[in-house]
Amino acid sequence: MKYIVMLGDGMADYPVEALGGKTPLEVAEKPNIDRLARGGELGMVKTVPAGMKPGSDVANLSVMGYNPQTCYTGRSPLEAVSIGIQMSDTDVAFRCNLVTLSDEPDYADKTMVDYSSGEITTAEAAELIHAVDQVFRDEERLFYPGISYRHCMIWHGGPIGLELTPPHDISDRKVGEYLPKNPVILNLMKRSYEVLKDHPVNKSRVERGLNPANSIWLWGEGTRPAVSLFEETYGVKASVISAVDLIKGIGLCAGMKVIEVEGATGNIDTNFKGKGEAALKTLLDGQDLVYIHVEAPDECGHHGDLEGKIRSIELIDQEIVGPVLAGLEAAGEEYSILVMPDHPTPIAIKTHISDPIPYLLYRSNAVVDSGADSYNEKSGAATGRFREQGYEMMACLLGR
């Protein structure tokens, strides 16, 4: 038996007026997933425990089979692992976004124009993070480049338990009321604007009509992760495929095989086909389970890109789910597949929410008549089936 988790990050949504009161999942053309829905188990599941923020860190830990209430130590440490940073017990990691702020003189009066600086390239971002590190690096704090707008700061002996706001939660809002109370963090962010606003990389971006990455934004702090090894926990060999440092970091902490796919970007221009091919190959090469993470629906949700969100769901179906299942069937392999998002990212509000999400669990050797025609929020809720603990879904997939 081969096991697949198809995680479409943030693809659940609210009904959209422009779609006649339907959601992107309802209108997307996804024949492969809908075929599974007709013969599998549908329901709703809560992936974000009460009292925890609906971040992709918490939600993906849950879907991967880990209870966030007992193992979560913060978002940035998981990304730090992926970047290759060795953290000591006293280190605190912070996510360091490169963001675009408006140009008011007072930092508190600026608006969060773009939490991703126009999806800045990794090469451009590396130059900017290097410039920040040159100015701010000392015995306590160091900056490390990641991918696109996502980077990391390590603070030796730094504070935890801070109230830091994710920048994607405040798109198009003035930043004043969301600024950190910690004076060191606030000072670094304010000073970074002076370092970055006239940097040659940003001058070039402005000349090309692109958003400048004119400030850092620090958030998501945490200590070294406390995730058990997946194979020891569940008894199967697993691989993870993602363009996002956070997901790769969880996989590395869990001892999973992390597979890099050329052209995987974390956006709608990602290499969907390559992810599908890599997933099929790792399963046929002997791995028992593959966790396929696609960030594109979430990014489209954050940008309010309705057309892009629908298209990303269609590409997941067309380029990943269909070919992977066809390949397994051609090889004579039985399989179980879990299709779900980690959390909703509604177009209307452009950020994550902690509402339950629809799941689909299909077993090729135990096809049932679900009574549903399609996989979406309504068909999941209509079953009346509700799972309170998201981390139990992995055991359900594995038949435990």
C-alpha positions, -999 to +999 in steps of 0.1 A: +000+000+000+013+035-009+001+066+009-003+101-004-011+134+013-021+160-013-020+193+007-034+223-012-023+251+011-052+274+019-075+262-008-106+262+013-126+294+012-158+313+019-186+315-007-176+342-032-202+365-046-185+367-080-188+329-082-226+330-075-221+321-039-198+292-046-162+286-034-131+281-056-132+244-047-168+242-060-161+258-094-126+245-101-125+217-128-109+189-109-122+156-124-096+134-107-102+146-072-140+146-077-138+110-089-121+101-056-148+121-037-175+098-052-158+067-039-142+079-006-148+094+028-157+130+031-159+152+062-146+182+080-116+184+103-102+210+127-064+213+120-058+243+143-063+236+180-083+262+200-061+290+213-034+285+186-030+308+156-040+294+122-005+295+106+007+270+081+032+258+107+006+247+132-018+234+106+008+214+086+022+199+118-013+187+125-018+172+090+016+155+092+004+137+123+019+158+151-001+174+179+009+211+177-001+216+214+027+193+225+054+198+198+051+233+184+079+257+194+074+284+168+074+288+130+109+302+123+128+273+139+113+249+114+124+272+086+158+276+101+163+238+100+155+238+063+180+266+056+207+245+074+210+266+106+222+247+136+204+261+166+215+257+202+191+253+231+193+290+239+189+303+203+156+319+192+148+320+155+127+347+139+111+348+105+125+378+086+102+388+058+113+413+032+082+436+028+071+466+009+060+495+030+046+529+018+069+559+021+054+580+049+082+596+070+070+581+103+074+543+103+042+538+122+022+556+095+034+533+067+011+508+051+018+471+044+017+474+007+031+439+000+041+413+025+062+395-002+078+424-020+063+414-053+076+378-048+111+391-050+137+367-065+159+347-042+190+362-058+179+398-052+167+390-017+200+374-008+218+407-016+194+426+006+196+402+035+234+404+032+232+442+035+210+439+066+234+414+081+264+436+075+248+465+094+231+446+122+252+415+128+267+413+163+275+387+190+238+382+196+220+385+162+227+370+128+207+371+095+204+342+071+190+343+035+162+319+026+139+318-005+122+348-021+109+370+007+113+345+035+144+347+056+157+341+092+172+359+121+189+340+149+191+357+183+214+340+208+196+340+241+167+360+226+132+365+240+102+343+233+065+348+240+064+380+220+032+393+204+045+396+168+021+400+139+025+381+106+028+407+078+004+387+056-023+394+082-022+432+077-021+436+039-032+472+030-033+483+066-013+509+085+014+491+105+013+513+136-010+493+158+008+460+147+043+470+155+062+449+181+064+461+217+100+447+220+122+478+215+151+458+199+129+441+174+112+474+166+145+493+162+158+466+138+127+469+116+128+508+116+165+510+109+162+484+081+141+508+061+170+532+060+194+504+050+171+490+022+151+519+007+179+531-016+198+499-021+208+493-057+186+461-059+155+482-049+164+511-072+165+486-100+132+470-090+115+505-089+128+513-123+113+481-136+079+488-120+083+463-092+077+466-055+109+474-036+118+452-006+123+483+016+120+468+052+124+436+072+095+424+093+103+401+122+078+375+135+072+338+143+099+334+169+106+301+185+132+277+200+146+245+185+119+222+173+106+192+192+093+168+165+097+131+168+109+110+138+081+101+115+092+065+107+096+057+144+062+072+152+042+057+123+064+028+110+065+040+073+092+057+052+080+091+041+091+118+017+080+155+015+078+177-016+074+214-011+089+247-023+085+262+012+113+262+038+087+258+066+074+225+052+108+212+043+119+221+078+091+200+094+101+172+071+138+174+081+129+175+118+107+144+113+135+125+094+116+125+062+133+125+028+131+160+014+128+161-023+139+192-043+120+199-075+135+221-101+112+251-108+092+247-075+085+283-064+057+283-039+035+304-063+012+296-092+041+295-115+055+265-096+064+233-114+032+213-107+041+186-132+076+182-117+061+178-082+038+150-096+066+133-113+088+135-082+060+121-060+054+091-082+091+084-085+097+084-047+068+060-042+079+036-069+115+038-056+105+024-023+091+051-001+058+043+016+043+078+019+047+111+001+035+145+015+029+168-015+026+204-004+015+231-029+016+267-017-001+283-047-037+284-035-026+301-003-005+327-020-034+335-044-057+338-014-033+363+003-032+384-029-070+382-034-064+365-067-096+345-073-088+334-108-053+323-097-067+303-068-092+284-090-065+277-115-040+265-089-066+239-077-071+228-113-034+224-118-031+203-086-057+180-100-044+179-136-006+179-131-003+161-097-032+140-086-042+125-120-006+115-131+004+101-097-027+079-093-024+068-130+012+059-124+005+039-093-024+021-110-002+012-140+024-002-116-003-023-099+001-005-066-028-001-042-029+033-026-047+055+000-048+093-006-058+121+017-067+154-001-071+185+021-059+220+028-042+229+060-065+259+067-087+282+047-073+314+032-104+332+021-101+356-009-124+381+009-100+387+039-066+376+024-054+358+055-057+325+073-086+314+095-089+285+119-123+272+106-125+234+100-116+223+065-130+196+042-110+164+038-112+135+014-099+100+022-099+075-006-086+039-006-082+021-039-089-013-023-120-001-004-141+021-027-174+032-013-204+052-025-201+085-008-232+100-023-212+131-032-204+144-067-175+167-057-149+175-031-156+209-015-166+227+017-203+220+012-200+183+004-177+178+033-200+195+058-231+177+044-218+144+056-221+155+092-187+138+098-164+159+119-130+152+133-119+174+162-082+165+162-064+172+129-033+153+139-053+121+140-059+122+102-024+107+095-033+076+115-067+075+096-048+076+063-025+047+075-054+027+087-044+028+124 
